[in-house]
Amino acid sequence: MLVGSYNSLLVLFSFLVAVLASYTALDLVGRISAARRVPARWWLGGGALALGLGVWSMHFIGMLAFDLPIALGYDVALTAASLLIAIACSTFALWLGSRPELPLRRLAAGALLLGGGIAAMHYTGMAAMKMTPGIVYDLRIVGASVVIAVVAGGAALWIAFQLRRHSARVRSYRMGAALVMGVAIVAMHYTGMAAAEFPLGSICSAAGGGLGSESLALPIIVVTIAVLAVALITSVLDMRLEIRTAALSTSLAEANQELSYLVLHDNLTKLPNRLLLEDRLKQAIDHANAEKARFAVMFLDLDGFKTINDTFGHHVGDMLLTQAADRIRASVRAQDTSARVGGDEFVLVANVREPGDAATIADKLVAAIREPFLISGHDLRVSVSIGIAVYPGNGADEHELLKNSDVAMYHAKSLGRDQACFFEGSMNANSEDHLALLQDLRLAQKRGQLMLYYQPKFQAPSGPVTGVEALLRWNHPTRGMLGADRFIPLAERTGLIVQIGEWVIDEACRQVAIWRAAGHAALSVAVNISALQFNSSRLVPAVEAALARHRIEGAALTLEITESTAMRDVDASLDILHRVRALGVRISIDDFGTGYSSLLYLKRLPASELKIDRGFINDLAQGSEDAAIVSAIIALGQTMNLDIVAEGVETGAQRDLLTTLGCDSLQGFLLGRPMPAGEVEWGVTAACAPC
């Protein structure tokens, strides 16, 4: 037998090519399984070509490493056939490894087909030498080589399937697996070579016209490594691009999710906004129609929020809204929807079995909001007015439900606030009337429809006149002369009261300047200040500007502040009142006796006058409980050196008793009714005669 030898360097290169081809195969399986249909086909085709060339090159380099003491060559057709077999085997291996599942039966069949294919490639390549006489094979060793090929093929398929997913350590696992697969492939090849024996006198028929072995080794190594490297680099770059694309897609999805959240939620309270609320309402209507169920829409408005917001600033107001939203959220069930629809307005959508359930929820909300809010060291108190509309019955769609619950909420405010009210059909007419009145009120000042009436205050018991109180009237073009009780509550709810109040101060100062110039030098005019206007930062500048504009001293103006307004936040009230007093303006505590004053705080107020509420005067009689209260108020005022004014005096008996008790001034229909400035009479009242 001819004795062959091996080129150690080429043997080493054949092993390196086997390892590189194995690593490329493992990486390509991951790319194919991760790609979609069309890209996956391209990866399968390109990968099979690269991998097939790599496996075949390992075999061919191993053949080139083998040398006999005769000239050797390789038939072109058979060599090309062995390459096609390698590509076909690679295609099958990549396809099988990229499948979603690889059960044991499929793995065994794949191992047989892949191992048989590799063996066929090897022995076809051996046949390309066209030895004469033919190569003698040791069948036991041939069988061993086929077994190695089948085992190596099965191991390759299983490893490729297990490592096709990307993970933090997948590259290390693939490198180790590639070394194992490379050893297995090389072992199969050189086991197959060991099975071949070449008889003495053998010649290679392909040595003349086939592929020569002297100059093919280096080009094949270079081309093979280049093709495998290109395939591997392309796979790695594509993987990185995919990872970056996935990261970008994830970031974009998160950004879209955050944007959607911001679009559908209130930025301050994190509650759903009006847009999301309307969608939830549509869903609630659909569900109620399908299940024959009911749900309630509750419109909530915080009473007194505007005053706190103007007094303490928007920062405190925002924190109050946030805490109120938390209380609303904590007071309802998880399946209910609570939303903020603007300003201090909230809406709750709650599933109910009957209207009584809605009332129970509303009562719980009223009680929750009534509790004090501790914000930035301030003990703040607000209440909530709630309007309730029930579906079905109080609206056909989400817009009508919101409108009707809003109407019911305003009705709750008109009843005294801090309560809930169910919608009734008759409320809509009132709502439309209020809306029309509001539209007219916004233009009333510009159109010159607002005017002041003046009610004189008399020195007890019957004169002379010591001052007048300015009372606002609205000369509406179609409704006639409207008293303040018809439109002031509406102006307070909408914030128009601040603008209107500034006009009242200016007009009152203008008129008292005229009277003083006409000879009534000691005359003063009193102006009622609403809680919202009192807590506005514009109050003191408005007073100062009016006094300067009409060139009158501060003593000509008296600001009447209700007891409850002065006591709401004593420290803030003291600051405002001291700034007003610094202008020389007098302060009158109006409606005294109806609030919850602390004498400790009351004595600190820079007031000049106490005005007894008319509620104590209506049923005033000698020896009555009201008489005792009035007597106590007068004694308190005298102790604090305050002038005492009683309003609502309508009978001579009331006048006489108040004078006896020590009132300084009296005001009421008995003495003088409110009248335009040109009709005010000075001197002793006509009612001074005994009644």
C-alpha positions in Angstrom: 0.0 0.0 0.0 1.1 3.6 -0.7 1.9 5.4 2.5 0.5 8.9 2.7 1.4 11.9 4.8 -0.2 15.1 6.1 0.8 18.8 5.9 0.4 19.9 9.5 -0.3 23.5 8.7 -3.1 22.6 6.3 -4.5 20.3 8.9 -4.6 23.1 11.4 -6.2 25.4 8.8 -8.9 22.8 8.2 -9.7 22.7 11.9 -9.9 26.5 12.1 -12.2 26.6 9.0 -14.4 23.9 10.7 -14.6 26.0 13.9 -15.4 29.2 12.0 -18.0 27.4 9.9 -19.6 26.0 13.0 -19.8 29.4 14.8 -21.2 31.0 11.6 -23.8 28.2 11.4 -24.9 28.8 15.1 -25.1 32.5 14.6 -27.1 32.2 11.3 -29.6 29.9 12.9 -30.3 32.7 15.4 -30.7 35.2 12.6 -33.0 33.1 10.6 -35.3 32.3 13.6 -35.5 35.9 14.6 -36.1 37.3 11.0 -39.5 37.5 9.4 -40.6 35.6 6.3 -38.8 37.3 3.4 -35.6 38.3 5.3 -35.5 34.8 6.8 -35.4 33.3 3.3 -32.6 35.5 2.3 -30.7 34.6 5.4 -31.4 30.9 4.8 -30.1 31.0 1.2 -27.0 33.2 1.9 -26.2 31.3 5.1 -26.5 27.9 3.4 -24.1 29.0 0.6 -21.6 30.4 3.2 -21.9 27.4 5.5 -21.8 24.9 2.8 -18.7 26.4 1.3 -17.1 26.4 4.8 -17.9 22.7 5.5 -16.8 21.7 2.0 -13.6 23.9 2.3 -12.7 22.1 5.6 -13.1 18.8 3.7 -11.2 20.0 0.7 -8.4 21.6 2.7 -8.1 18.3 4.6 -7.8 16.5 1.2 -5.2 18.9 0.1 -3.3 18.3 3.4 -3.0 14.6 2.4 0.0 13.7 0.2 1.0 10.5 -1.6 4.2 9.6 -3.4 2.4 10.1 -6.7 0.9 13.1 -8.5 -2.6 13.9 -7.2 -5.5 15.9 -8.7 -9.3 16.2 -8.3 -12.1 15.7 -10.9 -13.9 19.0 -11.4 -17.4 17.5 -11.7 -17.2 15.3 -8.7 -15.6 18.1 -6.6 -18.5 20.4 -7.6 -20.9 17.7 -6.7 -19.4 17.4 -3.3 -19.8 21.2 -2.9 -23.5 21.0 -3.8 -24.0 18.2 -1.3 -22.4 20.4 1.4 -24.6 23.4 0.5 -27.7 21.1 0.5 -26.8 19.7 3.9 -26.2 23.2 5.2 -29.6 24.4 3.9 -31.3 21.5 5.7 -29.4 22.1 8.9 -30.1 25.8 9.1 -33.8 25.3 8.3 -34.2 22.5 10.9 -32.4 24.5 13.6 -34.5 27.6 13.1 -37.8 25.8 13.5 -40.0 26.8 16.5 -39.9 23.3 17.9 -37.4 20.4 17.6 -38.9 17.2 19.0 -36.7 14.2 19.5 -38.1 12.3 16.5 -37.3 15.3 14.2 -33.9 15.6 15.8 -33.1 11.9 15.1 -34.2 12.1 11.5 -32.3 15.3 11.0 -29.2 13.8 12.5 -29.4 10.8 10.1 -30.0 13.0 7.0 -27.3 15.6 8.0 -24.7 13.0 9.0 -25.4 11.0 5.9 -25.1 14.1 3.8 -21.7 15.0 5.3 -20.5 11.5 4.8 -21.7 11.6 1.2 -19.9 14.9 0.6 -16.7 13.4 2.0 -16.7 10.2 0.0 -17.8 12.0 -3.1 -14.8 14.3 -2.7 -12.6 11.2 -2.2 -14.0 9.7 -5.4 -12.9 12.9 -7.2 -9.3 11.6 -7.1 -10.3 8.9 -9.6 -7.6 6.4 -8.3 -6.7 3.4 -10.5 -6.9 0.8 -9.1 -9.7 2.2 -6.8 -9.3 3.1 -3.2 -9.8 0.2 -0.8 -11.9 1.2 2.3 -11.9 -0.4 5.7 -15.6 -0.8 6.2 -15.4 -0.7 10.0 -13.6 2.6 9.9 -16.0 3.9 7.3 -18.9 2.9 9.5 -17.2 4.7 12.4 -16.9 7.8 10.3 -20.6 7.7 9.4 -21.5 7.3 13.0 -19.3 10.2 13.9 -21.0 12.3 11.2 -24.5 11.4 12.4 -23.7 12.1 16.1 -21.9 15.3 15.1 -24.9 16.3 13.0 -27.4 15.6 15.8 -25.2 17.5 18.3 -24.9 20.4 15.9 -28.7 20.6 15.3 -29.5 20.4 19.1 -26.8 23.0 20.0 -27.9 25.3 17.2 -31.6 25.1 18.3 -30.7 25.8 22.0 -28.4 28.7 21.2 -30.5 30.5 18.6 -31.8 33.1 21.0 -29.7 36.1 21.9 -28.8 36.5 25.6 -26.0 38.0 27.7 -23.7 34.9 27.5 -24.8 33.4 24.2 -21.5 34.3 22.4 -19.4 32.5 24.9 -21.7 29.4 24.6 -21.5 29.6 20.8 -17.7 29.7 20.8 -17.5 26.7 23.1 -20.1 24.9 21.0 -18.2 25.8 17.8 -15.0 24.2 19.1 -16.9 21.0 20.0 -18.6 20.9 16.5 -15.3 21.7 14.8 -13.6 18.8 16.6 -16.5 16.5 15.6 -16.4 17.5 11.9 -12.6 17.2 11.7 -12.8 13.8 13.5 -15.3 12.6 11.0 -13.1 13.7 8.0 -9.9 12.3 9.2 -11.6 9.1 10.4 -12.9 8.8 6.8 -9.4 9.4 5.5 -8.0 6.7 7.8 -10.5 4.2 6.2 -8.9 4.7 2.8 -6.0 2.5 1.6 -4.1 3.1 -1.7 -2.7 -0.1 -3.4 0.9 -0.1 -4.7 1.1 1.1 -8.3 -2.0 3.2 -8.0 -2.2 6.3 -10.1 -4.5 9.4 -9.9 -6.4 9.7 -13.2 -7.5 13.3 -12.3 -3.9 14.4 -11.8 -3.6 15.6 -15.4 -6.9 17.3 -16.3 -8.4 17.9 -12.8 -7.8 20.4 -10.1 -4.1 20.3 -8.9 -3.3 20.3 -5.2 -0.1 22.4 -5.3 -1.6 25.9 -5.7 -5.3 25.5 -4.5 -4.8 25.4 -0.8 -4.1 29.0 -0.1 -6.8 30.5 -2.4 -9.4 28.1 -1.0 -8.5 29.0 2.6 -8.6 32.7 1.8 -11.8 32.6 -0.1 -13.5 30.4 2.4 -12.5 32.5 5.4 -13.5 35.6 3.6 -16.9 34.3 2.7 -17.5 33.0 6.3 -16.2 36.3 7.7 -18.5 38.3 5.5 -21.5 36.2 6.5 -20.6 36.4 10.2 -19.9 40.1 10.1 -23.1 40.8 8.2 -25.0 38.7 10.7 -23.4 40.6 13.7 -24.1 44.0 12.1 -27.6 43.1 11.3 -28.1 41.8 14.8 -26.8 45.1 16.2 -29.0 47.0 13.9 -32.0 44.9 15.0 -31.1 45.4 18.7 -30.8 49.2 18.1 -34.0 49.2 16.1 -35.7 47.2 18.9 -34.4 49.6 21.5 -35.6 52.5 19.4 -38.9 50.9 18.9 -39.2 50.2 22.7 -38.2 53.8 23.4 -40.7 55.1 20.9 -43.4 52.8 22.3 -42.7 54.1 25.8 -42.7 57.7 24.5 -46.0 57.1 22.7 -47.4 55.5 25.9 -46.3 58.4 28.0 -47.7 60.9 25.4 -51.0 59.0 25.3 -51.1 59.2 29.1 -50.4 62.9 29.1 -53.1 63.4 26.4 -55.6 61.5 28.4 -54.8 62.6 32.0 -54.6 65.8 34.0 -51.0 66.8 34.5 -51.6 68.0 38.1 -53.8 65.4 39.7 -53.0 62.5 37.4 -56.7 61.8 37.1 -58.3 61.2 33.7 -59.1 64.4 31.8 -62.3 65.4 29.9 -61.2 63.5 26.8 -60.7 60.2 28.6 -63.8 60.8 30.7 -66.0 61.1 27.6 -64.6 57.8 26.3 -65.3 56.1 29.7 -68.8 57.6 29.6 -69.5 56.1 26.2 -68.3 52.7 27.4 -70.5 53.1 30.5 -73.5 53.8 28.3 -72.8 50.8 26.1 -72.4 48.6 29.1 -75.5 49.9 30.8 -77.6 49.3 27.6 -76.2 45.8 27.2 -76.6 44.8 30.8 -79.7 46.8 31.6 -77.7 48.5 34.3 -77.4 52.0 35.8 -74.6 54.4 36.5 -74.4 57.8 38.1 -72.5 60.9 36.8 -71.5 63.2 39.6 -70.2 66.7 38.9 -68.2 68.1 41.8 -67.2 71.7 42.4 -65.1 72.8 45.4 -66.7 75.6 47.3 -64.3 78.4 48.4 -61.4 77.2 46.3 -61.1 80.5 44.3 -60.7 82.4 47.6 -57.9 80.2 48.8 -56.2 80.2 45.4 -56.3 84.0 45.3 -55.2 84.5 48.9 -52.4 82.0 49.2 -51.3 81.7 45.6 -51.6 79.1 42.8 -48.9 76.9 44.5 -51.1 76.3 47.5 -54.2 76.0 45.3 -52.5 73.3 43.2 -51.6 71.3 46.3 -55.1 71.6 47.6 -56.4 70.3 44.3 -54.0 67.4 44.4 -55.1 66.4 47.9 -58.7 66.8 47.0 -58.1 64.5 44.0 -56.5 62.0 46.4 -59.5 62.1 48.7 -61.9 61.6 45.8 -59.9 58.7 44.5 -59.8 57.1 47.9 -63.5 57.5 48.4 -64.6 55.6 45.3 -64.2 52.0 44.0 -61.4 51.0 41.7 -63.9 50.3 38.8 -65.3 53.8 39.0 -63.8 56.7 37.0 -62.9 60.0 38.7 -61.7 62.8 36.4 -60.7 66.4 36.6 -62.4 68.5 33.9 -60.9 71.9 34.8 -60.2 74.3 37.6 -61.7 73.0 40.8 -64.2 70.8 38.9 -64.2 67.0 39.1 -66.5 64.3 37.7 -67.2 60.8 39.0 -68.7 58.0 37.0 -69.9 55.2 39.3 -72.0 52.1 38.7 -75.0 52.0 40.9 -78.0 49.7 41.4 -80.4 52.5 42.5 -80.2 56.3 43.0 -79.8 55.7 46.8 -76.3 54.2 46.1 -75.3 57.4 44.3 -76.5 59.5 47.3 -74.4 57.3 49.6 -71.3 57.9 47.5 -72.0 61.6 47.3 -72.4 61.9 51.1 -69.0 60.1 51.5 -67.4 62.6 49.2 -68.9 65.6 50.9 -67.7 64.3 54.3 -64.2 63.6 52.9 -63.7 67.1 51.3 -65.1 68.8 54.4 -62.2 67.6 56.5 -59.4 70.3 56.9 -56.5 70.5 54.4 -53.1 71.1 56.0 -51.0 72.8 53.3 -47.8 74.7 53.9 -48.7 75.3 57.5 -52.2 76.5 56.8 -55.3 74.8 58.0 -57.6 75.3 55.0 -61.2 74.3 54.7 -63.4 73.9 51.6 -66.6 72.1 50.9 -67.9 70.5 47.8 -71.2 70.8 45.9 -72.2 67.8 43.9 -74.8 67.4 41.1 -75.9 63.9 40.3 -77.4 62.6 37.0 -78.4 58.9 36.7 -78.3 56.9 33.4 -80.8 56.0 32.1 -83.2 58.8 32.7 -81.2 61.9 33.1 -79.5 62.0 29.7 -79.2 60.1 26.4 -75.5 60.6 25.8 -72.3 61.7 27.6 -72.7 65.3 26.8 -76.2 65.5 28.1 -75.2 63.6 31.3 -72.4 66.0 32.0 -74.6 69.0 31.3 -77.4 67.8 33.6 -75.0 66.9 36.4 -73.5 70.3 36.1 -76.9 71.9 36.3 -77.7 69.9 39.4 -74.4 70.9 40.9 -75.2 74.6 40.5 -78.6 73.9 42.1 -76.8 72.4 45.1 -74.7 75.6 45.4 -77.9 77.7 45.3 -79.3 75.6 48.2 -76.3 76.5 50.4 -73.4 74.4 49.1 -71.6 71.5 50.9 -74.2 69.0 49.7 -75.4 66.9 46.8 -78.4 67.3 44.6 -80.1 65.0 42.1 -80.9 66.4 38.6 -84.6 67.2 37.9 -86.0 68.2 34.5 -87.2 71.6 35.8 -83.6 72.6 36.6 -82.7 72.9 32.9 -85.0 75.9 32.5 -83.3 77.6 35.4 -79.9 76.7 34.0 -80.6 78.2 30.6 -81.9 81.3 32.4 -78.7 81.5 34.4 -76.6 81.1 31.3 -78.4 83.9 29.6 -78.1 86.1 32.7 -74.4 85.4 32.9 -73.9 86.4 29.2 -75.7 89.7 29.9 -73.8 90.2 33.1 -70.4 90.0 31.3 -71.4 93.0 29.2 -73.5 94.9 31.8 -70.6 97.1 33.1 -69.5 98.0 29.5 -73.0 98.9 28.5 -73.5 101.1 31.6 -76.3 99.1 33.0 -74.8 98.8 36.6 -75.7 101.5 39.0 -75.5 102.2 42.7 -78.4 102.9 45.1 -77.7 104.4 48.5 -79.3 103.7 51.8 -78.7 106.2 54.5 -77.5 105.4 58.0 -78.9 107.6 60.7 -77.6 108.5 64.1 -79.9 106.8 66.6 -82.7 107.3 67.1 -83.7 109.4 64.0 -80.9 111.4 62.5 -79.1 113.2 61.1 -77.6 111.1 58.3 -74.0 110.0 59.2 -73.3 108.0 56.0 -74.7 105.9 53.3 -74.3 102.3 52.2 -73.8 101.7 48.4 -76.0 98.9 47.1 -75.5 97.5 43.6 -78.4 97.3 41.1 -78.5 96.1 37.6 -80.9 97.9 35.2 -81.4 95.0 32.8 -82.9 96.0 29.4 -85.6 93.3 29.5 -85.7 92.1 33.1 -86.0 95.5 34.7 -84.2 96.6 37.8 -82.5 93.6 39.5 -81.3 93.5 43.1 -77.9 92.2 44.1 -79.3 88.9 45.3 -80.3 88.1 41.6 -76.8 88.3 40.1 -74.1 88.7 42.8 -74.0 84.9 43.5 -73.6 84.3 39.8 -70.8 86.9 39.7 -69.1 85.2 42.6 -69.2 81.8 41.0 -67.7 83.1 37.8 -65.1 85.4 39.3 -66.7 88.5 37.7 -67.3 89.9 41.2 -63.7 91.1 41.4 -64.1 93.3 38.3 -67.6 94.5 39.3 -66.4 95.1 42.9 -63.7 97.4 41.7 -66.3 99.4 39.7 -68.5 99.7 42.8 -65.5 101.1 44.8 -64.7 103.6 42.2 -68.3 104.7 41.6 -68.9 105.1 45.3 -65.8 107.2 45.7 -66.8 109.4 42.8 -70.3 110.0 44.3 -69.1 110.7 47.9 -66.6 113.2 46.4 -69.5 115.0 44.8 -71.5 115.0 48.0 -68.6 116.2 50.0 -67.9 119.0 47.5 -71.6 120.0 47.9 -71.2 120.6 51.7 -71.5 117.2 53.3 -67.9 117.1 54.4 -68.3 114.4 57.1 -70.2 112.0 54.9 -68.8 108.6 54.3 -69.9 105.8 52.0 -69.8 102.1 52.8 -69.2 99.4 50.2 -69.7 95.6 50.7 -66.7 93.5 49.9 -67.3 89.9 48.9 -65.0 87.1 50.2 -63.5 86.6 46.7 -62.7 90.3 46.2 -61.4 90.6 49.8 -58.8 87.9 49.2 -57.9 89.2 45.7 -54.5 90.9 45.4 -56.2 93.6 43.4 -58.3 95.0 46.4 -55.8 97.3 48.0 -54.5 98.8 44.7 -58.1 99.3 43.6 -59.0 101.2 46.8 -55.9 103.3 46.6 -56.4 104.2 43.0 -60.1 105.2 43.6 -59.2 107.5 46.5 -56.5 109.2 44.4 -58.6 109.5 41.3 -61.4 111.3 43.1 -59.2 113.2 45.5 -60.9 112.1 48.7 -59.4 111.1 52.1 -59.6 107.5 53.2 -62.1 108.3 56.0 -64.7 108.9 53.3 -64.8 105.2 52.5 -65.9 102.3 54.7 -65.3 98.7 53.6 -67.8 96.2 55.0 -66.4 92.7 55.5 -68.5 89.9 56.8 -67.5 88.3 60.0 -67.0 84.9 58.3 -64.7 86.4 55.7 -62.6 88.2 58.3 -62.3 85.0 60.4 -61.5 82.5 57.5 -57.8 83.1 57.7 -57.1 85.6 60.5 -53.4 86.2 59.6 -54.1 86.8 56.0 -57.1 89.0 56.9 -55.1 91.0 59.3 -52.5 91.8 56.6 -55.1 93.0 54.2 -57.0 95.0 56.7 -53.9 96.7 58.1 -53.0 97.7 54.5 -56.5 99.1 54.0 -56.4 101.0 57.3 -53.0 102.5 56.3 -54.9 104.3 53.6 -57.3 105.8 56.2 -60.2 103.7 55.1 -62.6 102.5 57.9 -63.4 98.8 58.4 -66.9 97.6 59.3 -67.5 94.0 60.4 -70.8 93.1 58.7 -73.4 90.5 59.7 -71.8 90.3 63.2 -73.1 87.5 65.4 -73.7 85.0 62.6 -70.1 83.6 62.3 -67.8 81.8 64.6 -65.5 84.5 65.9 -62.8 84.1 68.4 -62.6 87.2 70.6 -58.9 86.7 70.8 -58.7 87.3 67.1 -61.5 89.7 66.8 -59.8 92.2 69.1 -56.8 92.2 66.7 -58.8 93.3 63.7 -58.4 97.1 62.9 -62.1 97.6 62.7 -64.0 100.8 63.3 -67.5 99.5 63.3 -69.7 96.4 64.1 -72.8 95.9 62.1 -75.4 93.7 63.8 -77.0 91.2 61.4 -80.6 91.9 60.5 -81.5 88.4 61.6 -81.3 89.6 65.2 -83.4 92.6 64.5 -86.4 91.0 62.7 -88.0 89.6 65.9 -86.4 92.0 68.3 -88.6 92.7 71.3 -88.1 93.7 75.0 -87.0 90.8 77.1 -86.6 88.4 74.1 -83.6 86.2 73.4 -82.6 88.3 70.4 -82.6 91.4 72.7 -80.2 89.7 75.0 -77.9 88.8 72.1 -78.0 92.3 70.7 -77.3 93.8 74.1 -74.3 91.5 74.5 -73.0 92.5 71.0 -73.4 96.2 71.8 -71.6 95.8 75.1 -68.8 93.9 73.4 -68.5 96.6 70.7 -68.4 99.5 73.2 -65.7 97.7 75.2 -63.6 97.5 72.0 -64.4 101.2 71.2 -66.3 100.3 68.0 -69.3 102.1 66.6 -72.4 99.9 66.6 -74.8 99.9 63.6 -78.0 98.0 63.4 -79.5 97.2 60.0 -83.0 96.0 59.0 -84.8 98.5 61.3 -88.4 98.4 60.1 -90.5 99.4 63.2 -90.5 102.1 65.7 -90.3 99.6 68.5 -87.1 98.2 67.1 -85.7 101.7 66.7 -86.5 102.7 70.3 -85.2 99.4 71.8 -81.9 99.6 69.8 -81.5 103.2 70.9 -82.1 102.2 74.5 -79.6 99.4 74.2 -76.9 101.8 73.0 -76.7 101.5 69.2 -74.9 104.4 67.6 -76.5 104.2 64.1 -79.6 102.7 62.6 -80.3 101.6 59.1 -83.5 100.2 57.6 -86.7 100.8 55.7 -88.3 102.6 58.6 -85.6 105.3 58.3 -84.8 105.3 54.6 -85.0 103.0 51.6 -82.2 102.5 49.0 -82.5 105.2 46.3 -80.5 106.7 43.5 -77.9 109.3 44.4 -80.0 112.2 43.2 -82.9 111.2 45.5 -81.0 110.9 48.8 -82.4 113.3 51.4 -80.2 114.7 54.2 -81.1 115.6 57.7 -83.7 114.1 60.2 -85.7 111.2 58.8 -89.4 111.5 58.2 -89.9 108.5 60.3 -88.7 110.3 63.5 -92.2 110.9 64.7 -93.6 108.2 67.1 -94.8 105.2 65.2 
